[in-house]
Amino acid sequence: MGTWGTWGKWLGTCIAAAPLAALAQVDLAALGRDMVGPRAQVLVLGSMHLSGRPPGFNPASLDHVLDRLAAFQPDIVTIEMESSEECDLAASHPAKYGSDYCPPTVAAAAATGLDGPAAAAAVNQTLKARPAQPAPSQRRHLAALFMAANDVASADVQWLQLPAAERHAGDSLDAPLVQMLEQLQQRNNERYQLGARLAARLGLPRVYGVDNHTGDHIDVPDSKALVRSLEAAWAAGGAALKQRQQREQALDQDADLLPLYRFLNQPESLRIYADANVSPAMRAKSAEGYPQIWVAGWEIRNLRIAANIRETFRERPGARVVSIIGASHKPWLDTWLGQLQGVTIVDAEAVLK
């Protein structure tokens, strides 16, 4: 026993002292090299947040971006929006997540007679029985179900595929819901102006919300102090970041935003933005460790987004996926999704040429 105890202690010391590179690691990416059938093709599009655009924004400025994405012919489109299930989870735990985690669905619930979970179940059942060419009444009803399930972007996909003369109330889609859908057409948000428009153009039934804030819902004694320490860290951003931001602002003035999207998805732009987002926070001194706590939440959020994207094509090996997300998320999603079995990351910059 004494000999074994001495040897075990020595072994433990060696393992603790060994550098990470010297430890045996499994190359997970190599496990799928003999995969049968086509690999999934995932294009993560780094986007600006259109909510920052001034009033009078012309959605036609995105037409050439949509042309390039449509040419990729995706089977699935995902957007930076919480899913119905996440909204239901947050609603079940208001003490933790608050009462306004997701928008209310009171109007849609009244029109359909369904709460969120029941509406989401009805959506899934309807999609499974969906004909190749749904009738206008079926599209209106499905749009109402999506809205009751807190998936307004997918309701917009159905609305956009209706002929103009069929965009009216009926089939559970009452006047207040119609008004909400009409207002979406002028709303500055990439969920609708890129995601929903792309899915509708391709004849897809929906978009998928893949965002997640359960992991970055940070619980600290002083949230204002956290924000102050994080902003102080970010203020130390270097000249390279400022130059990129100036170039982005210049391209943002163009009537055609395709050059801006090419710029946002350049590897060098992504590297600079990723570094500015995290590196200063990791270097920042804070007695509470607030900047580092924020980074942990940022990583959890991106891990859960990556898992949500993966789930959209879990039953569809070889699917072609476009994931529209804020550009700051793209480096994490490209890296983590690219490590999954049967997944190939598509060069967004090449698609946008």
Protein Blocks (a to p, Z undefined) as FASTA:
>chain_A
ZZmmmmmmmmmmmmmmpcfklpccddfklmmmmpgcjdddddddddddfklpcehiafkl
mmmmmmmmmmnopabdcdddddfklmmmmmmmmmlnopklpacfklmmmmnopafklmmm
mmmmmmmmpcfbdcfklmmmmmmmmmmnopaklmmmmmmmpcfklmcgeehiafklmmmm
mmmmmpccfklmmmmmmmmmnopabdcdfbdfklmmccdfblmlmmmmmmmmmmmpcfkl
mmmmmmmmmmmmpmblklmmmmmmgmklmmmmmmmmmmmmmmpccfklmmmmmmmmmmmm
mmmmmmmmmmmmmmmghiacdddddfklmmmmmmmmmmpghiacddfklmmZZ
